Structures are given as structure tokens and as C-alpha cells.
């Protein structure tokens, strides 16, 4: 018996589909953002931020410095766009700064 393949796909595409269907790709992108936080925002801001977490498409940032908190509030929209651009997907809708 001969099995004919009518459609061939690269292994990469199959793995990407499995990750997307299971929701794992979203978690991987979230982890990527958190692990590259200092690279994205710079050393000074990164040193003043703690407890980064992503829940329900919202990035929660705890800040130790009032000055850094104000700076983050001022650049919030641009930062949101940059973070989403960084992972190539719209994974964040909002940034919550505490």
C-alpha cells in the first residue's frame, strides 16, 4: 500500500502550529520579553523595576523609584508598542505600573 502525501509542510511549521494551538507560543513570547527587559528599557530603568509579570495580556511592573515610575508612565504607549514589536505579535494590551 502506497501512502500519498498531498501536502508537505516543514517541521518548523508543524511545531509552530502545535505551539500556537496549545497556547505555549504566547507564554514563550511573554518569557522572552521579561528575560530581555533590561535590554529593552535600559539598565537604569531595569534596576528600579521589580516583579515583572504578565497576566491577561497586561504587563505589571513594580517600581521602586517615583522618578522612574513617572518616566515609565510618560513612555507607556511607546514602550507597549516596542514590546509587542519585539516579539512580532500583539501579546500585550496594557502596562500597569505600581
N, CA, C and O atoms as a CHARMM CRD file, in Angstrom:
* protein
*
  392
    1    1 UNK  N      0.83400  -1.16600   0.00000 PROA 1      0.00000
    2    1 UNK  CA     0.00000   0.00000   0.00000 PROA 1      0.00000
    3    1 UNK  C      0.89200   1.24700   0.00000 PROA 1      0.00000
    4    1 UNK  O      1.83200   1.34700   0.78800 PROA 1      0.00000
    5    2 UNK  N      0.59400   2.17200  -0.87100 PROA 2      0.00000
    6    2 UNK  CA     1.35700   3.40200  -1.01600 PROA 2      0.00000
    7    2 UNK  C      0.56900   4.55700  -0.40100 PROA 2      0.00000
    8    2 UNK  O     -0.60800   4.76300  -0.69700 PROA 2      0.00000
    9    3 UNK  N      1.25600   5.29900   0.46000 PROA 3      0.00000
   10    3 UNK  CA     0.62800   6.46900   1.06600 PROA 3      0.00000
   11    3 UNK  C      1.09600   7.69500   0.30300 PROA 3      0.00000
   12    3 UNK  O      2.29200   7.95800   0.18300 PROA 3      0.00000
   13    4 UNK  N      0.14500   8.42500  -0.20100 PROA 4      0.00000
   14    4 UNK  CA     0.48400   9.63900  -0.94600 PROA 4      0.00000
   15    4 UNK  C      0.30900  10.85300  -0.04800 PROA 4      0.00000
   16    4 UNK  O     -0.67800  10.99400   0.67500 PROA 4      0.00000
   17    5 UNK  N      1.26200  11.68100  -0.12100 PROA 5      0.00000
   18    5 UNK  CA     1.18000  12.92400   0.63300 PROA 5      0.00000
   19    5 UNK  C      0.77600  14.03200  -0.32900 PROA 5      0.00000
   20    5 UNK  O      1.49700  14.35900  -1.27200 PROA 5      0.00000
   21    6 UNK  N     -0.36500  14.58300  -0.07000 PROA 6      0.00000
   22    6 UNK  CA    -0.84300  15.64400  -0.95300 PROA 6      0.00000
   23    6 UNK  C     -0.31900  17.01200  -0.53600 PROA 6      0.00000
   24    6 UNK  O     -0.26800  17.94800  -1.33300 PROA 6      0.00000
   25    7 UNK  N      0.06100  17.10100   0.71200 PROA 7      0.00000
   26    7 UNK  CA     0.56100  18.38600   1.19500 PROA 7      0.00000
   27    7 UNK  C      1.74700  18.13300   2.12000 PROA 7      0.00000
   28    7 UNK  O      1.62300  17.43200   3.12400 PROA 7      0.00000
   29    8 UNK  N      2.86900  18.69600   1.78000 PROA 8      0.00000
   30    8 UNK  CA     4.03000  18.56300   2.65300 PROA 8      0.00000
   31    8 UNK  C      4.27100  19.90200   3.33700 PROA 8      0.00000
   32    8 UNK  O      4.07800  20.97000   2.75600 PROA 8      0.00000
   33    9 UNK  N      4.69600  19.80800   4.58000 PROA 9      0.00000
   34    9 UNK  CA     4.97900  21.00800   5.36300 PROA 9      0.00000
   35    9 UNK  C      6.30600  20.82600   6.07100 PROA 9      0.00000
   36    9 UNK  O      6.71600  19.71400   6.40500 PROA 9      0.00000
   37   10 UNK  N      6.94900  21.93200   6.28400 PROA 10     0.00000
   38   10 UNK  CA     8.21800  21.90500   7.00800 PROA 10     0.00000
   39   10 UNK  C      7.94800  21.59300   8.47500 PROA 10     0.00000
   40   10 UNK  O      6.91000  21.96600   9.02200 PROA 10     0.00000
   41   11 UNK  N      8.88200  20.91400   9.09200 PROA 11     0.00000
   42   11 UNK  CA     8.75900  20.56700  10.50500 PROA 11     0.00000
   43   11 UNK  C      8.57000  21.82500  11.35500 PROA 11     0.00000
   44   11 UNK  O      7.82100  21.81200  12.33100 PROA 11     0.00000
   45   12 UNK  N      9.24300  22.89600  10.98600 PROA 12     0.00000
   46   12 UNK  CA     9.11600  24.16300  11.70700 PROA 12     0.00000
   47   12 UNK  C      7.66400  24.63300  11.72700 PROA 12     0.00000
   48   12 UNK  O      7.17400  25.07200  12.76800 PROA 12     0.00000
   49   13 UNK  N      6.97200  24.54800  10.59800 PROA 13     0.00000
   50   13 UNK  CA     5.56700  24.96300  10.52200 PROA 13     0.00000
   51   13 UNK  C      4.68600  24.09800  11.41000 PROA 13     0.00000
   52   13 UNK  O      3.78300  24.60400  12.07700 PROA 13     0.00000
   53   14 UNK  N      4.94000  22.81600  11.42000 PROA 14     0.00000
   54   14 UNK  CA     4.15100  21.89600  12.23800 PROA 14     0.00000
   55   14 UNK  C      4.33500  22.21700  13.71600 PROA 14     0.00000
   56   14 UNK  O      3.36400  22.26900  14.47100 PROA 14     0.00000
   57   15 UNK  N      5.58300  22.43000  14.12700 PROA 15     0.00000
   58   15 UNK  CA     5.86600  22.75600  15.52900 PROA 15     0.00000
   59   15 UNK  C      5.22600  24.08600  15.90600 PROA 15     0.00000
   60   15 UNK  O      4.64500  24.20900  16.98400 PROA 15     0.00000
   61   16 UNK  N      5.32700  25.08700  15.02600 PROA 16     0.00000
   62   16 UNK  CA     4.70300  26.38500  15.30000 PROA 16     0.00000
   63   16 UNK  C      3.19700  26.25000  15.47500 PROA 16     0.00000
   64   16 UNK  O      2.61600  26.88100  16.35800 PROA 16     0.00000
   65   17 UNK  N      2.55800  25.43200  14.63900 PROA 17     0.00000
   66   17 UNK  CA     1.11200  25.21500  14.75300 PROA 17     0.00000
   67   17 UNK  C      0.74700  24.54900  16.07500 PROA 17     0.00000
   68   17 UNK  O     -0.23300  24.92700  16.71600 PROA 17     0.00000
   69   18 UNK  N      1.53000  23.56400  16.47700 PROA 18     0.00000
   70   18 UNK  CA     1.26900  22.86800  17.74300 PROA 18     0.00000
   71   18 UNK  C      1.42700  23.83300  18.91600 PROA 18     0.00000
   72   18 UNK  O      0.59600  23.85100  19.82400 PROA 18     0.00000
   73   19 UNK  N      2.48700  24.63000  18.89700 PROA 19     0.00000
   74   19 UNK  CA     2.71200  25.59800  19.97500 PROA 19     0.00000
   75   19 UNK  C      1.59200  26.63100  20.03600 PROA 19     0.00000
   76   19 UNK  O      1.14600  27.01000  21.11900 PROA 19     0.00000
   77   20 UNK  N      1.14500  27.08100  18.87500 PROA 20     0.00000
   78   20 UNK  CA     0.08000  28.08100  18.83100 PROA 20     0.00000
   79   20 UNK  C     -1.23800  27.50000  19.33600 PROA 20     0.00000
   80   20 UNK  O     -1.93700  28.14000  20.12100 PROA 20     0.00000
   81   21 UNK  N     -1.57800  26.30600  18.89600 PROA 21     0.00000
   82   21 UNK  CA    -2.83100  25.67400  19.31100 PROA 21     0.00000
   83   21 UNK  C     -2.86100  25.40300  20.80900 PROA 21     0.00000
   84   21 UNK  O     -3.92000  25.47900  21.43100 PROA 21     0.00000
   85   22 UNK  N     -1.72500  25.09400  21.38400 PROA 22     0.00000
   86   22 UNK  CA    -1.67100  24.77900  22.81300 PROA 22     0.00000
   87   22 UNK  C     -1.51300  26.03200  23.68400 PROA 22     0.00000
   88   22 UNK  O     -1.66600  25.95600  24.90300 PROA 22     0.00000
   89   23 UNK  N     -1.21100  27.17700  23.07300 PROA 23     0.00000
   90   23 UNK  CA    -1.02300  28.41400  23.82800 PROA 23     0.00000
   91   23 UNK  C      0.38600  28.58000  24.37200 PROA 23     0.00000
   92   23 UNK  O      0.68300  29.56800  25.04400 PROA 23     0.00000
   93   24 UNK  N      1.24300  27.63100  24.09000 PROA 24     0.00000
   94   24 UNK  CA     2.61400  27.70200  24.59400 PROA 24     0.00000
   95   24 UNK  C      3.38600  28.83800  23.93600 PROA 24     0.00000
   96   24 UNK  O      4.25100  29.44500  24.56800 PROA 24     0.00000
   97   25 UNK  N      3.08600  29.13100  22.67800 PROA 25     0.00000
   98   25 UNK  CA     3.81000  30.20600  21.99200 PROA 25     0.00000
   99   25 UNK  C      3.61900  31.54500  22.68700 PROA 25     0.00000
  100   25 UNK  O      4.54900  32.34900  22.75000 PROA 25     0.00000
  101   26 UNK  N      2.43000  31.79100  23.20600 PROA 26     0.00000
  102   26 UNK  CA     2.15300  33.02900  23.94100 PROA 26     0.00000
  103   26 UNK  C      3.03000  33.11800  25.18500 PROA 26     0.00000
  104   26 UNK  O      3.61800  34.16300  25.46000 PROA 26     0.00000
  105   27 UNK  N      3.11800  32.02700  25.93200 PROA 27     0.00000
  106   27 UNK  CA     3.93900  32.00600  27.14800 PROA 27     0.00000
  107   27 UNK  C      5.41800  32.19400  26.81600 PROA 27     0.00000
  108   27 UNK  O      6.13800  32.87200  27.54900 PROA 27     0.00000
  109   28 UNK  N      5.87000  31.59900  25.71900 PROA 28     0.00000
  110   28 UNK  CA     7.26700  31.75900  25.31400 PROA 28     0.00000
  111   28 UNK  C      7.57700  33.21700  24.98100 PROA 28     0.00000
  112   28 UNK  O      8.63600  33.73000  25.34200 PROA 28     0.00000
  113   29 UNK  N      6.65800  33.87400  24.29900 PROA 29     0.00000
  114   29 UNK  CA     6.85800  35.28400  23.96100 PROA 29     0.00000
  115   29 UNK  C      6.85800  36.15300  25.21800 PROA 29     0.00000
  116   29 UNK  O      7.63800  37.09900  25.32200 PROA 29     0.00000
  117   30 UNK  N      5.98500  35.83300  26.16800 PROA 30     0.00000
  118   30 UNK  CA     5.96000  36.56900  27.43200 PROA 30     0.00000
  119   30 UNK  C      7.28700  36.41200  28.17100 PROA 30     0.00000
  120   30 UNK  O      7.83500  37.38600  28.68800 PROA 30     0.00000
  121   31 UNK  N      7.79600  35.19700  28.21800 PROA 31     0.00000
  122   31 UNK  CA     9.08600  34.94100  28.88100 PROA 31     0.00000
  123   31 UNK  C     10.21800  35.68100  28.17700 PROA 31     0.00000
  124   31 UNK  O     11.13500  36.19100  28.82100 PROA 31     0.00000
  125   32 UNK  N     10.14600  35.73600  26.85400 PROA 32     0.00000
  126   32 UNK  CA    11.17800  36.43500  26.08700 PROA 32     0.00000
  127   32 UNK  C     11.21800  37.91900  26.46700 PROA 32     0.00000
  128   32 UNK  O     12.29500  38.48600  26.65500 PROA 32     0.00000
  129   33 UNK  N     10.05200  38.53900  26.57800 PROA 33     0.00000
  130   33 UNK  CA    10.00600  39.95400  26.96200 PROA 33     0.00000
  131   33 UNK  C     10.60500  40.17900  28.33900 PROA 33     0.00000
  132   33 UNK  O     11.40800  41.09200  28.53200 PROA 33     0.00000
  133   34 UNK  N     10.21800  39.35700  29.28400 PROA 34     0.00000
  134   34 UNK  CA    10.71200  39.52200  30.65100 PROA 34     0.00000
  135   34 UNK  C     12.21500  39.28100  30.72600 PROA 34     0.00000
  136   34 UNK  O     12.92400  39.99100  31.44000 PROA 34     0.00000
  137   35 UNK  N     12.70200  38.28600  29.99400 PROA 35     0.00000
  138   35 UNK  CA    14.13600  37.98200  30.05600 PROA 35     0.00000
  139   35 UNK  C     14.99100  39.05600  29.37300 PROA 35     0.00000
  140   35 UNK  O     16.17400  39.19100  29.68600 PROA 35     0.00000
  141   36 UNK  N     14.41000  39.81400  28.45200 PROA 36     0.00000
  142   36 UNK  CA    15.15200  40.87300  27.75200 PROA 36     0.00000
  143   36 UNK  C     14.76100  42.26500  28.24600 PROA 36     0.00000
  144   36 UNK  O     15.01800  43.25700  27.56400 PROA 36     0.00000
  145   37 UNK  N     14.14500  42.34700  29.41800 PROA 37     0.00000
  146   37 UNK  CA    13.65400  43.61500  29.94900 PROA 37     0.00000
  147   37 UNK  C     14.74800  44.68700  30.00400 PROA 37     0.00000
  148   37 UNK  O     14.53800  45.80500  29.53500 PROA 37     0.00000
  149   38 UNK  N     15.90700  44.35900  30.57000 PROA 38     0.00000
  150   38 UNK  CA    16.98800  45.34900  30.69200 PROA 38     0.00000
  151   38 UNK  C     17.44800  45.83500  29.32700 PROA 38     0.00000
  152   38 UNK  O     17.70900  47.02400  29.14400 PROA 38     0.00000
  153   39 UNK  N     17.54700  44.94100  28.39000 PROA 39     0.00000
  154   39 UNK  CA    17.96700  45.29500  27.03300 PROA 39     0.00000
  155   39 UNK  C     16.95200  46.24100  26.37400 PROA 39     0.00000
  156   39 UNK  O     17.33300  47.12900  25.61100 PROA 39     0.00000
  157   40 UNK  N     15.67800  46.04900  26.66700 PROA 40     0.00000
  158   40 UNK  CA    14.62000  46.84200  26.04500 PROA 40     0.00000
  159   40 UNK  C     14.51500  48.23100  26.67100 PROA 40     0.00000
  160   40 UNK  O     14.42600  49.22700  25.95400 PROA 40     0.00000
  161   41 UNK  N     14.52500  48.30600  28.00600 PROA 41     0.00000
  162   41 UNK  CA    14.28500  49.59600  28.67800 PROA 41     0.00000
  163   41 UNK  C     15.55600  50.29600  29.13500 PROA 41     0.00000
  164   41 UNK  O     15.51900  51.47900  29.47100 PROA 41     0.00000
  165   42 UNK  N     16.66300  49.59600  29.15400 PROA 42     0.00000
  166   42 UNK  CA    17.91400  50.19000  29.61400 PROA 42     0.00000
  167   42 UNK  C     18.21100  49.82100  31.05600 PROA 42     0.00000
  168   42 UNK  O     17.31900  49.45400  31.82100 PROA 42     0.00000
  169   43 UNK  N     19.47500  49.92700  31.40600 PROA 43     0.00000
  170   43 UNK  CA    19.95100  49.48800  32.72000 PROA 43     0.00000
  171   43 UNK  C     19.33200  50.28400  33.87300 PROA 43     0.00000
  172   43 UNK  O     18.93200  49.69800  34.87800 PROA 43     0.00000
  173   44 UNK  N     19.24700  51.61000  33.73900 PROA 44     0.00000
  174   44 UNK  CA    18.74300  52.43600  34.84100 PROA 44     0.00000
  175   44 UNK  C     17.29900  52.10400  35.19700 PROA 44     0.00000
  176   44 UNK  O     16.96800  51.94500  36.37200 PROA 44     0.00000
  177   45 UNK  N     16.44600  51.99900  34.19500 PROA 45     0.00000
  178   45 UNK  CA    15.04600  51.66100  34.46300 PROA 45     0.00000
  179   45 UNK  C     14.94000  50.23500  34.97800 PROA 45     0.00000
  180   45 UNK  O     14.19800  49.97400  35.92500 PROA 45     0.00000
  181   46 UNK  N     15.66600  49.31800  34.37500 PROA 46     0.00000
  182   46 UNK  CA    15.59700  47.90900  34.78800 PROA 46     0.00000
  183   46 UNK  C     16.00100  47.72900  36.24900 PROA 46     0.00000
  184   46 UNK  O     15.41500  46.90900  36.95700 PROA 46     0.00000
  185   47 UNK  N     16.98900  48.48200  36.70000 PROA 47     0.00000
  186   47 UNK  CA    17.43700  48.36400  38.09600 PROA 47     0.00000
  187   47 UNK  C     16.38300  48.85200  39.09000 PROA 47     0.00000
  188   47 UNK  O     16.36200  48.42400  40.24400 PROA 47     0.00000
  189   48 UNK  N     15.51500  49.74500  38.63700 PROA 48     0.00000
  190   48 UNK  CA    14.48900  50.29500  39.52800 PROA 48     0.00000
  191   48 UNK  C     13.15800  49.55400  39.43800 PROA 48     0.00000
  192   48 UNK  O     12.21600  49.87700  40.16200 PROA 48     0.00000
  193   49 UNK  N     13.08000  48.56900  38.56000 PROA 49     0.00000
  194   49 UNK  CA    11.83300  47.81300  38.42100 PROA 49     0.00000
  195   49 UNK  C     12.00900  46.40800  38.98200 PROA 49     0.00000
  196   49 UNK  O     13.07100  45.79800  38.86300 PROA 49     0.00000
  197   50 UNK  N     10.94700  45.91800  39.59200 PROA 50     0.00000
  198   50 UNK  CA    10.95600  44.56300  40.14600 PROA 50     0.00000
  199   50 UNK  C      9.62300  43.89900  39.84300 PROA 50     0.00000
  200   50 UNK  O      8.67800  44.54700  39.39300 PROA 50     0.00000
  201   51 UNK  N      9.56300  42.62700  40.09100 PROA 51     0.00000
  202   51 UNK  CA     8.31200  41.87300  39.98400 PROA 51     0.00000
  203   51 UNK  C      7.57800  42.09400  38.66700 PROA 51     0.00000
  204   51 UNK  O      6.40300  42.46100  38.66300 PROA 51     0.00000
  205   52 UNK  N      8.25700  41.87400  37.56300 PROA 52     0.00000
  206   52 UNK  CA     7.60000  41.92700  36.26400 PROA 52     0.00000
  207   52 UNK  C      6.73800  40.68100  36.10400 PROA 52     0.00000
  208   52 UNK  O      7.18800  39.56600  36.36900 PROA 52     0.00000
  209   53 UNK  N      5.50600  40.87700  35.67200 PROA 53     0.00000
  210   53 UNK  CA     4.61500  39.73800  35.45700 PROA 53     0.00000
  211   53 UNK  C      3.62100  40.08500  34.36100 PROA 53     0.00000
  212   53 UNK  O      3.22500  41.24000  34.20600 PROA 53     0.00000
  213   54 UNK  N      3.22300  39.07000  33.60100 PROA 54     0.00000
  214   54 UNK  CA     2.22800  39.25600  32.55200 PROA 54     0.00000
  215   54 UNK  C      1.03900  38.36300  32.87300 PROA 54     0.00000
  216   54 UNK  O      1.17400  37.15100  33.03600 PROA 54     0.00000
  217   55 UNK  N     -0.14400  38.99700  32.96000 PROA 55     0.00000
  218   55 UNK  CA    -1.39800  38.27600  33.20200 PROA 55     0.00000
  219   55 UNK  C     -2.48300  38.91100  32.33900 PROA 55     0.00000
  220   55 UNK  O     -2.62800  40.13400  32.31300 PROA 55     0.00000
  221   56 UNK  N     -3.23200  38.08800  31.64400 PROA 56     0.00000
  222   56 UNK  CA    -4.35900  38.57400  30.83400 PROA 56     0.00000
  223   56 UNK  C     -3.95800  39.71100  29.90100 PROA 56     0.00000
  224   56 UNK  O     -4.65300  40.72200  29.80700 PROA 56     0.00000
  225   57 UNK  N     -2.83700  39.53700  29.21800 PROA 57     0.00000
  226   57 UNK  CA    -2.34400  40.49000  28.22900 PROA 57     0.00000
  227   57 UNK  C     -1.96800  41.84700  28.83300 PROA 57     0.00000
  228   57 UNK  O     -1.92500  42.85600  28.12900 PROA 57     0.00000
  229   58 UNK  N     -1.69600  41.86000  30.14500 PROA 58     0.00000
  230   58 UNK  CA    -1.27200  43.07400  30.83600 PROA 58     0.00000
  231   58 UNK  C      0.08200  42.83100  31.47900 PROA 58     0.00000
  232   58 UNK  O      0.30100  41.81000  32.13000 PROA 58     0.00000
  233   59 UNK  N      0.99200  43.78900  31.28700 PROA 59     0.00000
  234   59 UNK  CA     2.30600  43.73000  31.92600 PROA 59     0.00000
  235   59 UNK  C      2.23600  44.53200  33.21500 PROA 59     0.00000
  236   59 UNK  O      1.94700  45.72900  33.19800 PROA 59     0.00000
  237   60 UNK  N      2.50500  43.86200  34.33800 PROA 60     0.00000
  238   60 UNK  CA     2.51900  44.50700  35.64100 PROA 60     0.00000
  239   60 UNK  C      3.96700  44.76600  36.03200 PROA 60     0.00000
  240   60 UNK  O      4.79900  43.85800  36.02400 PROA 60     0.00000
  241   61 UNK  N      4.25600  46.01700  36.37300 PROA 61     0.00000
  242   61 UNK  CA     5.61100  46.42200  36.73100 PROA 61     0.00000
  243   61 UNK  C      5.57100  47.08100  38.10500 PROA 61     0.00000
  244   61 UNK  O      4.80400  48.01800  38.33100 PROA 61     0.00000
  245   62 UNK  N      6.38800  46.59200  39.00600 PROA 62     0.00000
  246   62 UNK  CA     6.53000  47.23400  40.31100 PROA 62     0.00000
  247   62 UNK  C      7.80100  48.07300  40.25800 PROA 62     0.00000
  248   62 UNK  O      8.86000  47.59000  39.85700 PROA 62     0.00000
  249   63 UNK  N      7.68600  49.34000  40.66800 PROA 63     0.00000
  250   63 UNK  CA     8.79300  50.28600  40.55400 PROA 63     0.00000
  251   63 UNK  C      9.16600  50.80900  41.93900 PROA 63     0.00000
  252   63 UNK  O      8.29900  51.15200  42.74300 PROA 63     0.00000
  253   64 UNK  N     10.47500  50.86300  42.20300 PROA 64     0.00000
  254   64 UNK  CA    10.97700  51.35300  43.50000 PROA 64     0.00000
  255   64 UNK  C     11.15900  52.85800  43.54300 PROA 64     0.00000
  256   64 UNK  O     11.18200  53.44700  44.62400 PROA 64     0.00000
  257   65 UNK  N     11.28800  53.48300  42.39900 PROA 65     0.00000
  258   65 UNK  CA    11.61600  54.90900  42.33000 PROA 65     0.00000
  259   65 UNK  C     10.45400  55.69600  41.71900 PROA 65     0.00000
  260   65 UNK  O      9.92400  55.33000  40.67000 PROA 65     0.00000
  261   66 UNK  N     10.06900  56.77900  42.39100 PROA 66     0.00000
  262   66 UNK  CA     8.99800  57.63600  41.87400 PROA 66     0.00000
  263   66 UNK  C      9.40100  58.28400  40.54900 PROA 66     0.00000
  264   66 UNK  O      8.56600  58.47400  39.66500 PROA 66     0.00000
  265   67 UNK  N     10.67300  58.61800  40.42000 PROA 67     0.00000
  266   67 UNK  CA    11.16500  59.23600  39.18700 PROA 67     0.00000
  267   67 UNK  C     11.03500  58.26100  38.02200 PROA 67     0.00000
  268   67 UNK  O     10.56800  58.63300  36.94500 PROA 67     0.00000
  269   68 UNK  N     11.44700  57.02200  38.23700 PROA 68     0.00000
  270   68 UNK  CA    11.35500  56.00500  37.18500 PROA 68     0.00000
  271   68 UNK  C      9.89200  55.69800  36.88200 PROA 68     0.00000
  272   68 UNK  O      9.52900  55.48400  35.72500 PROA 68     0.00000
  273   69 UNK  N      9.06200  55.67700  37.90300 PROA 69     0.00000
  274   69 UNK  CA     7.63100  55.43500  37.69000 PROA 69     0.00000
  275   69 UNK  C      7.04500  56.50800  36.77500 PROA 69     0.00000
  276   69 UNK  O      6.30900  56.19100  35.84100 PROA 69     0.00000
  277   70 UNK  N      7.36600  57.76500  37.03800 PROA 70     0.00000
  278   70 UNK  CA     6.87900  58.85800  36.18900 PROA 70     0.00000
  279   70 UNK  C      7.40400  58.73500  34.76300 PROA 70     0.00000
  280   70 UNK  O      6.67400  58.98000  33.80300 PROA 70     0.00000
  281   71 UNK  N      8.66200  58.35800  34.62900 PROA 71     0.00000
  282   71 UNK  CA     9.23900  58.18000  33.29400 PROA 71     0.00000
  283   71 UNK  C      8.51700  57.06800  32.54000 PROA 71     0.00000
  284   71 UNK  O      8.20200  57.22200  31.36000 PROA 71     0.00000
  285   72 UNK  N      8.25400  55.95000  33.21400 PROA 72     0.00000
  286   72 UNK  CA     7.53800  54.84200  32.57900 PROA 72     0.00000
  287   72 UNK  C      6.11700  55.24300  32.18700 PROA 72     0.00000
  288   72 UNK  O      5.62400  54.84400  31.13200 PROA 72     0.00000
  289   73 UNK  N      5.47500  56.01900  33.02700 PROA 73     0.00000
  290   73 UNK  CA     4.12400  56.48600  32.70000 PROA 73     0.00000
  291   73 UNK  C      4.15300  57.34500  31.43500 PROA 73     0.00000
  292   73 UNK  O      3.26400  57.24100  30.59000 PROA 73     0.00000
  293   74 UNK  N      5.17300  58.18900  31.30700 PROA 74     0.00000
  294   74 UNK  CA     5.27700  59.07000  30.14100 PROA 74     0.00000
  295   74 UNK  C      5.55700  58.29800  28.85400 PROA 74     0.00000
  296   74 UNK  O      5.09700  58.69900  27.78500 PROA 74     0.00000
  297   75 UNK  N      6.30100  57.19900  28.94000 PROA 75     0.00000
  298   75 UNK  CA     6.66200  56.44700  27.72900 PROA 75     0.00000
  299   75 UNK  C      5.82700  55.17300  27.56900 PROA 75     0.00000
  300   75 UNK  O      6.14300  54.33100  26.72800 PROA 75     0.00000
  301   76 UNK  N      4.78400  55.02700  28.35400 PROA 76     0.00000
  302   76 UNK  CA     3.99900  53.78500  28.40300 PROA 76     0.00000
  303   76 UNK  C      3.52700  53.31200  27.02600 PROA 76     0.00000
  304   76 UNK  O      3.72600  52.14800  26.68000 PROA 76     0.00000
  305   77 UNK  N      2.91300  54.18200  26.24200 PROA 77     0.00000
  306   77 UNK  CA     2.37000  53.77000  24.94100 PROA 77     0.00000
  307   77 UNK  C      3.47600  53.34500  23.97600 PROA 77     0.00000
  308   77 UNK  O      3.35400  52.32900  23.29200 PROA 77     0.00000
  309   78 UNK  N      4.54300  54.12000  23.92600 PROA 78     0.00000
  310   78 UNK  CA     5.66300  53.75600  23.06200 PROA 78     0.00000
  311   78 UNK  C      6.31600  52.46200  23.50000 PROA 78     0.00000
  312   78 UNK  O      6.71600  51.64600  22.66900 PROA 78     0.00000
  313   79 UNK  N      6.42500  52.27300  24.80800 PROA 79     0.00000
  314   79 UNK  CA     7.00100  51.04400  25.35300 PROA 79     0.00000
  315   79 UNK  C      6.12900  49.84400  25.00900 PROA 79     0.00000
  316   79 UNK  O      6.64100  48.78100  24.65900 PROA 79     0.00000
  317   80 UNK  N      4.82500  50.01200  25.10800 PROA 80     0.00000
  318   80 UNK  CA     3.89200  48.93700  24.76400 PROA 80     0.00000
  319   80 UNK  C      4.06700  48.52000  23.30700 PROA 80     0.00000
  320   80 UNK  O      4.12000  47.32900  22.99800 PROA 80     0.00000
  321   81 UNK  N      4.15400  49.49100  22.42600 PROA 81     0.00000
  322   81 UNK  CA     4.36000  49.19400  21.00800 PROA 81     0.00000
  323   81 UNK  C      5.69700  48.50000  20.77300 PROA 81     0.00000
  324   81 UNK  O      5.77800  47.54600  19.99900 PROA 81     0.00000
  325   82 UNK  N      6.73700  48.97200  21.43600 PROA 82     0.00000
  326   82 UNK  CA     8.06800  48.37700  21.27000 PROA 82     0.00000
  327   82 UNK  C      8.10500  46.94100  21.78100 PROA 82     0.00000
  328   82 UNK  O      8.70800  46.07400  21.14900 PROA 82     0.00000
  329   83 UNK  N      7.47000  46.68600  22.91000 PROA 83     0.00000
  330   83 UNK  CA     7.45000  45.32600  23.46000 PROA 83     0.00000
  331   83 UNK  C      6.73500  44.37100  22.50900 PROA 83     0.00000
  332   83 UNK  O      7.21600  43.26400  22.26700 PROA 83     0.00000
  333   84 UNK  N      5.60300  44.78600  21.97400 PROA 84     0.00000
  334   84 UNK  CA     4.87600  43.93800  21.02900 PROA 84     0.00000
  335   84 UNK  C      5.66900  43.74600  19.73600 PROA 84     0.00000
  336   84 UNK  O      5.69400  42.65300  19.17000 PROA 84     0.00000
  337   85 UNK  N      6.31100  44.81000  19.27900 PROA 85     0.00000
  338   85 UNK  CA     7.12500  44.70400  18.06500 PROA 85     0.00000
  339   85 UNK  C      8.28200  43.73500  18.27800 PROA 85     0.00000
  340   85 UNK  O      8.66200  42.98300  17.38200 PROA 85     0.00000
  341   86 UNK  N      8.82300  43.77500  19.47000 PROA 86     0.00000
  342   86 UNK  CA     9.98500  42.95300  19.80500 PROA 86     0.00000
  343   86 UNK  C      9.71400  41.46100  19.60700 PROA 86     0.00000
  344   86 UNK  O     10.58200  40.72500  19.13900 PROA 86     0.00000
  345   87 UNK  N      8.50600  41.02100  19.96700 PROA 87     0.00000
  346   87 UNK  CA     8.17500  39.60000  19.82200 PROA 87     0.00000
  347   87 UNK  C      7.40400  39.31800  18.53700 PROA 87     0.00000
  348   87 UNK  O      7.08400  38.16500  18.24700 PROA 87     0.00000
  349   88 UNK  N      7.10500  40.35800  17.76700 PROA 88     0.00000
  350   88 UNK  CA     6.44000  40.16600  16.49100 PROA 88     0.00000
  351   88 UNK  C      4.97900  39.78100  16.59800 PROA 88     0.00000
  352   88 UNK  O      4.43500  39.14100  15.69800 PROA 88     0.00000
  353   89 UNK  N      4.33800  40.16600  17.69400 PROA 89     0.00000
  354   89 UNK  CA     2.93800  39.80000  17.89700 PROA 89     0.00000
  355   89 UNK  C      2.32500  40.74900  18.92100 PROA 89     0.00000
  356   89 UNK  O      3.03400  41.33200  19.74100 PROA 89     0.00000
  357   90 UNK  N      1.03000  40.89700  18.86800 PROA 90     0.00000
  358   90 UNK  CA     0.30600  41.74700  19.82600 PROA 90     0.00000
  359   90 UNK  C     -0.01600  40.90400  21.05900 PROA 90     0.00000
  360   90 UNK  O     -1.12800  40.39000  21.18600 PROA 90     0.00000
  361   91 UNK  N      0.95600  40.75900  21.97200 PROA 91     0.00000
  362   91 UNK  CA     0.71700  39.93100  23.15900 PROA 91     0.00000
  363   91 UNK  C      0.32800  40.75900  24.37600 PROA 91     0.00000
  364   91 UNK  O     -0.20000  40.22500  25.35100 PROA 91     0.00000
  365   92 UNK  N      0.59000  42.07200  24.32100 PROA 92     0.00000
  366   92 UNK  CA     0.24800  42.95100  25.43900 PROA 92     0.00000
  367   92 UNK  C     -0.75200  44.00700  24.98200 PROA 92     0.00000
  368   92 UNK  O     -0.64000  44.56100  23.88800 PROA 92     0.00000
  369   93 UNK  N     -1.73600  44.27500  25.84500 PROA 93     0.00000
  370   93 UNK  CA    -2.70300  45.33400  25.57500 PROA 93     0.00000
  371   93 UNK  C     -2.51200  46.53100  26.50100 PROA 93     0.00000
  372   93 UNK  O     -2.94800  47.64100  26.19500 PROA 93     0.00000
  373   94 UNK  N     -1.85800  46.29400  27.63200 PROA 94     0.00000
  374   94 UNK  CA    -1.77900  47.34900  28.63700 PROA 94     0.00000
  375   94 UNK  C     -0.55000  47.14700  29.52200 PROA 94     0.00000
  376   94 UNK  O     -0.08300  46.02400  29.71400 PROA 94     0.00000
  377   95 UNK  N     -0.03700  48.25400  30.05400 PROA 95     0.00000
  378   95 UNK  CA     1.04700  48.20900  31.03400 PROA 95     0.00000
  379   95 UNK  C      0.52900  48.84800  32.32000 PROA 95     0.00000
  380   95 UNK  O      0.06900  49.98900  32.32000 PROA 95     0.00000
  381   96 UNK  N      0.61100  48.10100  33.40300 PROA 96     0.00000
  382   96 UNK  CA     0.18500  48.57600  34.71600 PROA 96     0.00000
  383   96 UNK  C      1.44500  48.84100  35.53900 PROA 96     0.00000
  384   96 UNK  O      2.25600  47.94000  35.75000 PROA 96     0.00000
  385   97 UNK  N      1.60300  50.08300  36.00100 PROA 97     0.00000
  386   97 UNK  CA     2.79900  50.47700  36.75300 PROA 97     0.00000
  387   97 UNK  C      2.39600  50.76000  38.19000 PROA 97     0.00000
  388   97 UNK  O      1.51000  51.57200  38.45300 PROA 97     0.00000
  389   98 UNK  N      3.06000  50.07800  39.11500 PROA 98     0.00000
  390   98 UNK  CA     2.73800  50.24000  40.54500 PROA 98     0.00000
  391   98 UNK  C      3.93400  50.74000  41.30800 PROA 98     0.00000
  392   98 UNK  O      3.85600  50.93600  42.52100 PROA 98     0.00000
